[in-house]
């Protein structure tokens, strides 16, 4: 069953197409990452799915409803973590989470939410005195307090240090295990690879590739690069069958410092968006 189904989505600003015929299917319970450079149409697409922006054309169904005509019940079923937070500088972390929890019919316990995002030690601190990374954790807390069936995460770990990012990844894994559908946008490709079952790349308003992180853009079948140090110094060879090449080479020389690599997700991503140096 699809949590999100999009066909022919279009949106233009001043006659310039920001989203130009996007098709998308995200299954219930799936963690899906939407990747793309700034200005590619990523944020506009997500805002339409959230019901925050009107589309010019196409069919969109989110949890079985048109987000362009959102009901109160439908809004209670989704959670959103925006790129910029609502300011609540004078309220404490606990007060902010408690305030937002009353909007949902079956919220998570406030202290549980605060603990999940790693803010237990800051529960009594005013939001305006939190660091940038701590404010971002508070944003995430507001996104999950309502036990959403579908969670939109727009650049959720911006400002996180490495430890906080890893803790966030554990939270996403927990939510996914509970059956939450998650649509994630991120510029951190390692984050997409660690969390998402499938990814799509949007560029110039169109989806240019879709698949698992391992298969995106033909990554799984791309030629491997074999590097080694032989009698004549460092050597490099491209091959579709690295195992066969290594066996053949080993018959004739010692293969010191041998490495085998295939294109990384970043390599494929840069090729897809046309920004390979």
MIDO-437482 format. One line per 10 residues: their letters; for each residue x, y, z of C-alpha. Coordinates in nm, 4 decimals, always signed. Layout:
a) X,Y,Z  ...
***
This chain:
xxxxxxxxxx) +0.0000,+0.0000,+0.0000  +0.1344,+0.3422,-0.0959  +0.1744,+0.6108,+0.1680  +0.2587,+0.8595,-0.1082  +0.1574,+0.8400,-0.4747  +0.2455,+1.1211,-0.7160  +0.1800,+1.1405,-1.0883  +0.2838,+1.4276,-1.3163  +0.3443,+1.6797,-1.0380  +0.4094,+2.0305,-1.1699
xxxxxxxxxx) +0.4840,+2.3664,-1.0136  +0.6175,+2.6820,-1.1780  +0.7236,+3.0232,-1.0514  +0.7069,+3.3124,-1.2937  +0.6826,+3.0751,-1.5866  +0.9908,+2.8765,-1.4798  +0.9223,+2.5112,-1.3948  +1.0455,+2.4215,-1.0458  +0.8825,+2.0771,-1.0578  +0.8345,+1.9382,-1.4056
xxxxxxxxxx) +0.6324,+1.6156,-1.4169  +0.7478,+1.4236,-1.1092  +0.6200,+1.0691,-1.0490  +0.6804,+0.9099,-0.7117  +0.5640,+0.6086,-0.5105  +0.6574,+0.5562,-0.1459  +0.5279,+0.2450,+0.0288  +0.3810,+0.2466,+0.3766  +0.6532,+0.1823,+0.6320  +0.9345,+0.2755,+0.3933
xxxxxxxxxx) +1.2261,+0.5092,+0.4630  +1.2743,+0.7053,+0.1404  +1.5382,+0.9709,+0.0720  +1.4897,+1.2476,-0.1844  +1.8244,+1.3876,-0.2934  +1.9044,+1.6871,-0.5092  +2.0984,+2.0132,-0.5197  +1.9537,+2.3433,-0.4042  +1.7014,+2.4722,-0.6566  +1.6328,+2.1282,-0.8047
xxxxxxxxxx) +1.2668,+2.1199,-0.6932  +1.3196,+1.9043,-0.3864  +1.1792,+2.1393,-0.1221  +0.8899,+2.2504,-0.3438  +0.7884,+1.8882,-0.4013  +0.7982,+1.8088,-0.0312  +0.6040,+2.1230,+0.0619  +0.3278,+2.0179,-0.1807  +0.3160,+1.6721,-0.0220  +0.2926,+1.8330,+0.3227
xxxxxxxxxx) -0.0001,+2.0504,+0.2136  +0.2004,+2.3711,+0.2566  +0.2118,+2.4681,-0.1107  -0.0382,+2.4426,-0.3948  +0.0549,+2.2546,-0.7109  -0.0107,+2.3648,-1.0670  -0.0848,+2.0179,-1.1983  -0.0661,+1.6456,-1.1381  -0.2202,+1.3957,-0.8992  -0.1018,+1.3679,-0.5403
xxxxxxxxxx) -0.2232,+1.1264,-0.2735  -0.0694,+1.1270,+0.0742  -0.2090,+0.8743,+0.3202  -0.5009,+0.8381,+0.0807  -0.5907,+1.2076,+0.0685  -0.5145,+1.5088,-0.1478  -0.2790,+1.7307,+0.0589  -0.4149,+2.0285,-0.1318  -0.7392,+1.9796,+0.0624  -0.6124,+1.8758,+0.4047
xxxxxxxxxx) -0.8443,+1.7811,+0.6877  -0.7639,+1.8122,+1.0560  -0.7605,+1.4351,+1.0947  -0.5138,+1.4028,+0.8076  -0.2800,+1.6640,+0.9566  -0.2781,+1.4727,+1.2865  -0.1440,+1.1682,+1.1018  +0.1683,+1.3392,+0.9697  +0.4753,+1.4860,+1.1348  +0.6959,+1.7545,+0.9854
xxxxxxxxxx) +1.0476,+1.8703,+1.0669  +1.1064,+2.1885,+0.8677  +1.4422,+2.3414,+0.7781  +1.3721,+2.6383,+1.0061  +1.2076,+2.6151,+1.3453  +0.9191,+2.8088,+1.4949  +1.0620,+3.0462,+1.7528  +0.9631,+2.9763,+2.1119  +1.2613,+3.1347,+2.2813  +1.1010,+3.2042,+2.6204
xxxxxxxxxx) +0.9547,+2.8565,+2.6709  +1.1464,+2.5627,+2.8129  +1.2031,+2.2482,+2.6089  +0.9404,+2.0630,+2.8135  +0.6901,+2.3467,+2.7748  +0.7352,+2.3577,+2.3968  +0.6896,+1.9822,+2.3543  +0.3943,+1.9797,+2.5971  +0.2279,+2.2641,+2.4073  +0.2516,+2.0856,+2.0724
xxxxxxxxxx) +0.1477,+1.7480,+2.2135  -0.2067,+1.8696,+2.2867  -0.2771,+1.9025,+1.9142  -0.2637,+1.5250,+1.8665  -0.5151,+1.2591,+1.9719  -0.2527,+1.0086,+2.0907  +0.0794,+1.1833,+2.1577  +0.3899,+1.0203,+2.2936  +0.4638,+1.1054,+2.6584  +0.6496,+1.4365,+2.6677
xxxxxxxxxx) +0.9475,+1.3110,+2.8684  +0.9800,+1.0095,+2.6385  +1.0017,+1.2374,+2.3353  +1.2585,+1.4603,+2.5024  +1.4679,+1.1550,+2.5890  +1.4425,+1.0137,+2.2353  +1.5962,+1.3283,+2.0878  +1.8679,+1.3522,+2.3527  +1.7462,+1.6622,+2.5369  +1.6740,+1.5199,+2.8815
xxxxxxxxxx) +1.9478,+1.7312,+3.0404  +1.7996,+2.0410,+2.8710  +1.4322,+1.9767,+2.9490  +1.4161,+2.2787,+3.1785  +1.6255,+2.5077,+2.9596  +1.4672,+2.7878,+2.7574  +1.4588,+2.7183,+2.3856  +1.6272,+3.0503,+2.3098  +1.9362,+2.9428,+2.5033  +1.9877,+2.6138,+2.3223
xxxxxxxxxx) +2.2723,+2.5665,+2.0764  +2.1932,+2.5316,+1.7074  +2.2185,+2.1537,+1.7227  +2.0011,+2.1388,+2.0341  +1.7373,+2.3559,+1.8669  +1.7401,+2.1128,+1.5772  +1.6771,+1.8262,+1.8202  +1.3806,+2.0194,+1.9543  +1.2483,+2.0513,+1.5978  +1.2681,+1.6739,+1.5640
xxxxxxxxxx) +1.0875,+1.6307,+1.8969  +0.7960,+1.8385,+1.7668  +0.7861,+1.6276,+1.4522  +0.7516,+1.2954,+1.6354  +0.5440,+1.3886,+1.9421  +0.2154,+1.3047,+1.7647  +0.3189,+0.9467,+1.6718  +0.2898,+1.0264,+1.2991  +0.2117,+0.7595,+1.0426  +0.4169,+0.9621,+0.7961
xxxxxxxxxx) +0.7137,+1.1777,+0.8956  +0.8665,+1.4445,+0.6705  +1.2266,+1.5267,+0.7579  +1.3721,+1.8243,+0.5702  +1.7493,+1.8412,+0.6286  +1.6964,+1.7167,+0.9858  +2.0598,+1.6877,+1.1002  +2.1823,+2.0309,+0.9921  +2.3941,+2.1623,+1.2789  +2.4376,+1.8216,+1.4435
xxxxxxxxxx) +2.7808,+1.7075,+1.5551  +2.8833,+1.3524,+1.4521  +2.7641,+1.1972,+1.7797  +2.4250,+1.3673,+1.7567  +2.3846,+1.2518,+1.3973  +2.4454,+0.8906,+1.4989  +2.1902,+0.9225,+1.7796  +1.9428,+1.0632,+1.5287  +2.0041,+0.7700,+1.2966  +1.9159,+0.5348,+1.5825
xxxxxxxxxx) +1.5918,+0.7274,+1.6361  +1.4982,+0.6924,+1.2675  +1.5701,+0.3197,+1.2849  +1.3405,+0.2968,+1.5894  +1.0585,+0.4891,+1.4189  +1.0906,+0.2753,+1.1061  +1.0708,-0.0414,+1.3168  +0.7403,+0.0891,+1.4548  +0.6035,+0.1191,+1.1003  +0.6423,+0.4936,+1.0482
xxxxxxxxxx) +0.6805,+0.5977,+0.6845  +0.9645,+0.8487,+0.6525  +1.0454,+1.0869,+0.3680  +1.3904,+1.2325,+0.4220  +1.5692,+1.5102,+0.2353  +1.9365,+1.5499,+0.3089  +2.2629,+1.6714,+0.1601  +2.4525,+1.4079,+0.3611  +2.4820,+1.1111,+0.1264  +2.6158,+0.8843,+0.4001
xxxxxxxxxx) +2.2950,+0.9603,+0.5906  +2.0794,+0.8590,+0.2949  +2.2821,+0.5421,+0.2477  +2.2597,+0.4485,+0.6160  +1.8881,+0.5138,+0.6611  +1.6964,+0.4824,+0.3350  +1.5727,+0.1662,+0.1704  +1.5275,+0.3611,-0.1536  +1.6441,+0.6958,-0.2840  +1.5487,+0.9229,-0.5713
xxxxxxxxxx) +1.7544,+1.2036,-0.7224  +1.5776,+1.5148,-0.8476  +1.7541,+1.7603,-1.0787  +1.6099,+2.0476,-1.2777  +1.2624,+1.9611,-1.1547  +1.2651,+1.5977,-1.2668  +1.3443,+1.2626,-1.1108  +1.6592,+1.1493,-1.2905  +1.7189,+0.8217,-1.1038  +1.5548,+0.6018,-0.8424
xxxxxxxxxx) +1.6599,+0.2824,-0.6664  +1.8291,+0.1431,-0.3595  +2.1469,+0.3180,-0.2447  +2.3489,+0.0229,-0.3771  +2.1881,+0.0152,-0.7229  +2.1171,+0.3832,-0.7902  +2.2338,+0.4953,-1.1333  +2.3774,+0.1518,-1.2170  +2.6138,+0.1668,-0.9219  +2.6001,-0.2088,-0.8509
xxxxxxxxxx) +2.7025,-0.3013,-1.2056  +2.9495,-0.0197,-1.2674  +3.3073,-0.1139,-1.3458  +3.5330,-0.1609,-1.0463  +3.8676,+0.0130,-1.0056  +4.1504,-0.2223,-0.9102  +4.4646,-0.0605,-0.7704  +4.7876,-0.2281,-0.6673  +5.1614,-0.1718,-0.6452  +5.3518,-0.3919,-0.8867
xxxxxxxxxx) +5.7099,-0.4211,-0.9998  +5.6692,-0.1063,-1.2103  +5.5043,+0.0981,-0.9348  +5.1387,+0.1913,-0.8751  +4.8935,+0.0367,-1.1227  +4.5236,+0.0982,-1.1905  +4.2784,-0.1008,-1.4026  +3.9031,-0.0685,-1.4683  +3.7108,-0.3940,-1.4984  +3.3605,-0.5388,-1.4773
xxxxxxxxxx) +3.5030,-0.8571,-1.3192  +3.7610,-0.7618,-1.0559  +3.7892,-1.1142,-0.9166  +3.8898,-1.2545,-1.2567  +4.1397,-0.9737,-1.3104  +4.3020,-1.0277,-0.9704  +4.3395,-1.4009,-1.0347  +4.5051,-1.3315,-1.3716  +4.7365,-1.0662,-1.2325  +4.8421,-1.2778,-0.9360
xxxxxxxxxx) +4.9849,-1.5388,-1.1733  +5.2456,-1.2943,-1.2945  +5.3283,-1.0615,-1.0058  +5.2840,-0.9857,-0.6396  +4.9911,-0.7528,-0.5776  +5.0982,-0.5286,-0.2926  +4.8566,-0.2665,-0.1528  +4.5673,-0.4198,-0.3488  +4.2333,-0.2360,-0.3335  +3.9060,-0.2830,-0.5221
xxxxxxxxxx) +3.6465,-0.0051,-0.5288  +3.3241,+0.0762,-0.7100  +3.1658,+0.4206,-0.7493  +3.0415,+0.5634,-0.4202  +2.6918,+0.7010,-0.3815  +2.8478,+1.0469,-0.3998  +3.0172,+0.9608,-0.7308  +2.6870,+0.8460,-0.8811  +2.4958,+1.1414,-0.7364  +2.7354,+1.3981,-0.8822
xxxxxxx) +2.7128,+1.2311,-1.2236  +2.3334,+1.2317,-1.2101  +2.3026,+1.6003,-1.1260  +2.5689,+1.6969,-1.3778  +2.8224,+1.8345,-1.1309  +3.1059,+1.5913,-1.1757  +3.4324,+1.7878,-1.1850
***
